[in-house]
Amino acid sequence: MEVKGMSVELDGAEWFKSSFSGPNCDNCVEVAFVGQATAVRDSKNPDGPALLFTPDEWSAFLEGTRHGEFDRS
């Protein structure tokens, strides 16, 4: 896979879920840090597609979550 000119190999990536998800969550978002990229996938479909983000994109996303940018209330 590629993200903004970076080649990323997801085979062997170490995926993890939030500690808030609980051990039996099969309807979660999983994240893996692969080289310079951050990969995100749906835990229900681990062989499906993943979204890839550059370090700047991932930082902007985290900053937005900290400030409630994505709150749906």
C-alpha positions in Angstrom: 0.0 0.0 0.0 1.1 3.6 -0.5 0.3 6.8 1.3 1.6 10.1 -0.1 4.6 8.4 -1.7 5.4 6.1 1.2 5.3 2.4 0.5 3.7 0.5 3.4 3.6 -3.2 4.0 0.9 -4.3 6.4 1.8 -8.0 6.6 3.1 -8.6 10.1 1.7 -5.3 11.4 0.9 -5.3 15.1 -2.7 -4.2 15.3 -4.2 -3.0 18.6 -7.5 -1.6 19.9 -8.2 0.9 22.6 -8.1 -0.3 26.1 -11.7 1.0 26.4 -12.8 -1.6 23.9 -12.7 -4.6 26.2 -11.2 -8.0 25.4 -14.1 -9.4 23.4 -14.9 -6.4 21.2 -15.3 -7.5 17.6 -16.8 -4.3 16.4 -13.9 -1.9 17.0 -11.3 0.2 15.2 -7.8 -1.2 15.2 -4.6 0.8 14.6 -1.1 -0.2 13.6 2.0 2.0 13.4 4.0 0.8 10.3 7.1 2.8 9.5 6.1 6.4 9.1 2.4 5.6 8.5 -0.5 4.9 10.8 -2.9 2.3 9.5 -6.6 2.0 10.7 -8.9 -0.9 10.0 -12.3 -2.4 11.1 -11.8 -5.3 13.5 -14.8 -7.1 11.9 -12.9 -7.4 8.7 -9.1 -7.8 9.4 -8.4 -8.9 5.9 -10.2 -6.0 4.4 -8.9 -2.6 3.4 -7.0 -0.3 5.8 -6.8 3.5 5.8 -3.3 4.9 5.9 -2.3 8.3 7.4 0.9 10.3 7.3 2.3 11.4 10.7 0.8 14.9 10.2 -2.6 13.6 9.3 -2.6 11.2 12.3 -1.5 14.1 14.6 -4.3 16.3 13.3 -6.9 13.5 13.9 -5.7 13.0 17.5 -5.8 16.7 18.2 -9.3 16.9 16.8 -10.5 14.1 19.0 -8.9 15.8 22.1 -10.9 19.0 21.3 -14.2 17.4 20.5 -14.1 18.0 16.8 -15.8 14.7 16.0 -18.3 14.6 18.9 -21.8 13.7 17.5 -23.8 15.2 20.4 
